[in-house]
Amino acid sequence: MIKVAVSPTLSHLKEFLLDEGMRVVDLDDKAINREGEGITAIVVSGTDVNFLGMQNISAAVPVINAHGLTDEEISAEIKRRGRLA
């Protein structure tokens, strides 16, 4: 199952991804520390400038900027990147 951490500001996307059969967790430091293992991708909004309060976050999974993308495009990108992992 694809597991995605999504910015709290993207509630519409969370619902869409759940309907697509993905497991969705809120993107916050607790979720990353507690549930980070197995995350396929992280989705942030275009307004997430200082992501999780850190200036230089390093993630072992793809970080997708949702700005300007439709829910369908984001879902397709998550699935594509999940196959590459």
VODREN-333358 format. One record per residue: residue in one letter; residue number from 0; x, y, z of N, C-alpha, C in turn. Coordinates in steps of 0.1 Angstrom, whole numbers, plus 5000, padded with zeros to 4 digits. Example, Ala and Ser with C-alpha at 12.3 -4.5 7.8 and 13.67 -1.06 7.14 Angstrom:
<atoms>
+----+-----+------+------+------+-------+-------+-------+------+------+------+
| aa |   i | n.xx | n.yy | n.zz | ca.xx | ca.yy | ca.zz | c.xx | c.yy | c.zz |
+----+-----+------+------+------+-------+-------+-------+------+------+------+
|  A |   0 | 5132 | 4943 | 5078 |  5123 |  4955 |  5078 | 5132 | 4967 | 5078 |
|  S |   1 | 5128 | 4978 | 5071 |  5137 |  4989 |  5071 | 5129 | 5000 | 5079 |
+----+-----+------+------+------+-------+-------+-------+------+------+------+
</atoms>
This chain:
<atoms>
+----+-----+------+------+------+-------+-------+-------+------+------+------+
| aa |   i | n.xx | n.yy | n.zz | ca.xx | ca.yy | ca.zz | c.xx | c.yy | c.zz |
+----+-----+------+------+------+-------+-------+-------+------+------+------+
|  M |   0 | 5008 | 4988 | 5000 |  5000 |  5000 |  5000 | 5009 | 5012 | 5000 |
|  I |   1 | 5005 | 5022 | 4992 |  5012 |  5035 |  4991 | 5008 | 5043 | 5004 |
|  K |   2 | 5019 | 5048 | 5010 |  5017 |  5057 |  5022 | 5023 | 5070 | 5019 |
|  V |   3 | 5015 | 5081 | 5021 |  5018 |  5094 |  5018 | 5017 | 5104 | 5030 |
|  A |   4 | 5027 | 5112 | 5032 |  5026 |  5123 |  5042 | 5022 | 5135 | 5035 |
|  V |   5 | 5010 | 5142 | 5039 |  5005 |  5153 |  5032 | 5004 | 5165 | 5042 |
|  S |   6 | 5008 | 5177 | 5036 |  5007 |  5189 |  5044 | 4992 | 5191 | 5049 |
|  P |   7 | 4991 | 5196 | 5062 |  4978 |  5198 |  5067 | 4969 | 5208 | 5059 |
|  T |   8 | 4975 | 5216 | 5051 |  4967 |  5226 |  5043 | 4961 | 5220 | 5031 |
|  L |   9 | 4964 | 5207 | 5028 |  4959 |  5201 |  5016 | 4948 | 5191 | 5019 |
|  S |  10 | 4938 | 5195 | 5027 |  4927 |  5186 |  5031 | 4920 | 5179 | 5019 |
|  H |  11 | 4917 | 5187 | 5009 |  4910 |  5181 |  4997 | 4918 | 5170 | 4991 |
|  L |  12 | 4932 | 5172 | 4991 |  4940 |  5162 |  4985 | 4940 | 5149 | 4993 |
|  K |  13 | 4940 | 5151 | 5007 |  4940 |  5139 |  5015 | 4928 | 5130 | 5012 |
|  E |  14 | 4916 | 5137 | 5011 |  4904 |  5129 |  5008 | 4905 | 5122 | 4994 |
|  F |  15 | 4911 | 5129 | 4985 |  4912 |  5123 |  4971 | 4921 | 5111 | 4972 |
|  L |  16 | 4933 | 5112 | 4979 |  4942 |  5101 |  4979 | 4937 | 5089 | 4987 |
|  L |  17 | 4929 | 5092 | 4997 |  4922 |  5081 |  5005 | 4913 | 5074 | 4995 |
|  D |  18 | 4905 | 5081 | 4987 |  4896 |  5075 |  4978 | 4904 | 5067 | 4967 |
|  E |  19 | 4916 | 5070 | 4965 |  4925 |  5063 |  4955 | 4931 | 5051 | 4961 |
|  G |  20 | 4928 | 5048 | 4974 |  4933 |  5036 |  4981 | 4947 | 5038 | 4988 |
|  M |  21 | 4951 | 5050 | 4989 |  4964 |  5053 |  4996 | 4962 | 5055 | 5011 |
|  R |  22 | 4972 | 5052 | 5019 |  4972 |  5055 |  5033 | 4978 | 5069 | 5034 |
|  V |  23 | 4971 | 5078 | 5041 |  4975 |  5092 |  5042 | 4978 | 5096 | 5057 |
|  V |  24 | 4989 | 5102 | 5060 |  4992 |  5106 |  5073 | 4995 | 5121 | 5072 |
|  D |  25 | 4992 | 5129 | 5083 |  4995 |  5143 |  5083 | 5010 | 5145 | 5083 |
|  L |  26 | 5014 | 5155 | 5076 |  5028 |  5159 |  5076 | 5031 | 5167 | 5088 |
|  D |  27 | 5038 | 5162 | 5097 |  5043 |  5169 |  5109 | 5055 | 5161 | 5114 |
|  D |  28 | 5062 | 5167 | 5123 |  5074 |  5160 |  5128 | 5071 | 5148 | 5135 |
|  K |  29 | 5060 | 5147 | 5142 |  5056 |  5135 |  5149 | 5053 | 5123 | 5139 |
|  A |  30 | 5046 | 5127 | 5129 |  5043 |  5116 |  5119 | 5055 | 5111 | 5112 |
|  I |  31 | 5064 | 5120 | 5109 |  5076 |  5116 |  5102 | 5085 | 5107 | 5111 |
|  N |  32 | 5086 | 5111 | 5124 |  5094 |  5103 |  5133 | 5087 | 5090 | 5136 |
|  R |  33 | 5074 | 5090 | 5138 |  5067 |  5078 |  5142 | 5064 | 5069 | 5130 |
|  E |  34 | 5060 | 5075 | 5119 |  5055 |  5067 |  5108 | 5063 | 5069 | 5095 |
|  G |  35 | 5075 | 5075 | 5097 |  5083 |  5078 |  5085 | 5087 | 5066 | 5077 |
|  E |  36 | 5089 | 5055 | 5083 |  5093 |  5043 |  5076 | 5081 | 5038 | 5067 |
|  G |  37 | 5084 | 5036 | 5055 |  5074 |  5032 |  5046 | 5066 | 5043 | 5038 |
|  I |  38 | 5070 | 5055 | 5041 |  5063 |  5066 |  5033 | 5069 | 5066 | 5019 |
|  T |  39 | 5060 | 5066 | 5010 |  5063 |  5066 |  4995 | 5067 | 5080 | 4991 |
|  A |  40 | 5060 | 5090 | 4996 |  5062 |  5104 |  4991 | 5057 | 5114 | 5002 |
|  I |  41 | 5062 | 5126 | 5001 |  5057 |  5137 |  5009 | 5051 | 5147 | 5000 |
|  V |  42 | 5039 | 5152 | 5003 |  5033 |  5163 |  4994 | 5032 | 5175 | 5003 |
|  V |  43 | 5037 | 5186 | 4997 |  5037 |  5199 |  5004 | 5029 | 5209 | 4995 |
|  S |  44 | 5023 | 5219 | 5001 |  5017 |  5229 |  4993 | 5027 | 5239 | 4989 |
|  G |  45 | 5024 | 5248 | 4980 |  5034 |  5258 |  4975 | 5037 | 5268 | 4986 |
|  T |  46 | 5029 | 5269 | 4996 |  5031 |  5279 |  5007 | 5040 | 5273 | 5018 |
|  D |  47 | 5043 | 5260 | 5017 |  5052 |  5254 |  5027 | 5066 | 5258 | 5025 |
|  V |  48 | 5070 | 5270 | 5029 |  5083 |  5276 |  5027 | 5093 | 5270 | 5037 |
|  N |  49 | 5090 | 5271 | 5049 |  5099 |  5266 |  5060 | 5093 | 5253 | 5065 |
|  F |  50 | 5093 | 5243 | 5057 |  5088 |  5229 |  5059 | 5092 | 5224 | 5073 |
|  L |  51 | 5082 | 5221 | 5081 |  5084 |  5215 |  5095 | 5092 | 5223 | 5104 |
|  G |  52 | 5094 | 5236 | 5101 |  5102 |  5245 |  5109 | 5117 | 5243 | 5107 |
|  M |  53 | 5120 | 5236 | 5097 |  5135 |  5234 |  5094 | 5139 | 5241 | 5081 |
|  Q |  54 | 5150 | 5246 | 5081 |  5155 |  5254 |  5069 | 5160 | 5244 | 5058 |
|  N |  55 | 5166 | 5233 | 5062 |  5171 |  5224 |  5052 | 5168 | 5210 | 5055 |
|  I |  56 | 5156 | 5206 | 5052 |  5151 |  5193 |  5055 | 5157 | 5183 | 5045 |
|  S |  57 | 5160 | 5171 | 5049 |  5165 |  5161 |  5041 | 5155 | 5149 | 5042 |
|  A |  58 | 5150 | 5145 | 5030 |  5141 |  5134 |  5031 | 5146 | 5123 | 5022 |
|  A |  59 | 5144 | 5110 | 5026 |  5148 |  5099 |  5018 | 5138 | 5095 | 5008 |
|  V |  60 | 5127 | 5102 | 5008 |  5116 |  5100 |  4998 | 5113 | 5112 | 4990 |
|  P |  61 | 5107 | 5111 | 4978 |  5104 |  5123 |  4970 | 5095 | 5133 | 4977 |
|  V |  62 | 5098 | 5145 | 4976 |  5089 |  5156 |  4981 | 5083 | 5162 | 4969 |
|  I |  63 | 5069 | 5162 | 4968 |  5062 |  5167 |  4957 | 5055 | 5181 | 4961 |
|  N |  64 | 5058 | 5191 | 4953 |  5052 |  5204 |  4955 | 5038 | 5204 | 4948 |
|  A |  65 | 5028 | 5205 | 4955 |  5014 |  5204 |  4949 | 5010 | 5217 | 4942 |
|  H |  66 | 5018 | 5228 | 4943 |  5014 |  5240 |  4937 | 5012 | 5239 | 4922 |
|  G |  67 | 5000 | 5243 | 4917 |  4997 |  5242 |  4903 | 4994 | 5229 | 4897 |
|  L |  68 | 4993 | 5218 | 4906 |  4990 |  5205 |  4901 | 4976 | 5201 | 4905 |
|  T |  69 | 4969 | 5193 | 4897 |  4956 |  5188 |  4901 | 4958 | 5176 | 4910 |
|  D |  70 | 4947 | 5173 | 4917 |  4948 |  5161 |  4926 | 4952 | 5148 | 4918 |
|  E |  71 | 4946 | 5147 | 4905 |  4949 |  5136 |  4897 | 4964 | 5136 | 4893 |
|  E |  72 | 4970 | 5147 | 4890 |  4984 |  5148 |  4886 | 4993 | 5144 | 4898 |
|  I |  73 | 4989 | 5149 | 4910 |  4997 |  5145 |  4922 | 4996 | 5130 | 4924 |
|  S |  74 | 4984 | 5124 | 4923 |  4983 |  5110 |  4925 | 4991 | 5102 | 4915 |
|  A |  75 | 4991 | 5106 | 4903 |  4999 |  5100 |  4892 | 5014 | 5100 | 4895 |
|  E |  76 | 5018 | 5112 | 4900 |  5032 |  5114 |  4903 | 5036 | 5105 | 4915 |
|  I |  77 | 5028 | 5104 | 4925 |  5030 |  5096 |  4937 | 5032 | 5081 | 4932 |
|  K |  78 | 5022 | 5077 | 4924 |  5023 |  5063 |  4919 | 5035 | 5060 | 4911 |
|  R |  79 | 5039 | 5070 | 4902 |  5051 |  5068 |  4894 | 5063 | 5067 | 4902 |
|  R |  80 | 5064 | 5076 | 4912 |  5076 |  5076 |  4920 | 5077 | 5064 | 4929 |
|  G |  81 | 5065 | 5059 | 4933 |  5064 |  5047 |  4941 | 5069 | 5034 | 4934 |
|  R |  82 | 5067 | 5034 | 4921 |  5072 |  5023 |  4912 | 5087 | 5024 | 4911 |
|  L |  83 | 5093 | 5036 | 4911 |  5107 |  5038 |  4910 | 5115 | 5034 | 4922 |
|  A |  84 | 5108 | 5034 | 4934 |  5115 |  5032 |  4946 | 5119 | 5017 | 4948 |
+----+-----+------+------+------+-------+-------+-------+------+------+------+
</atoms>
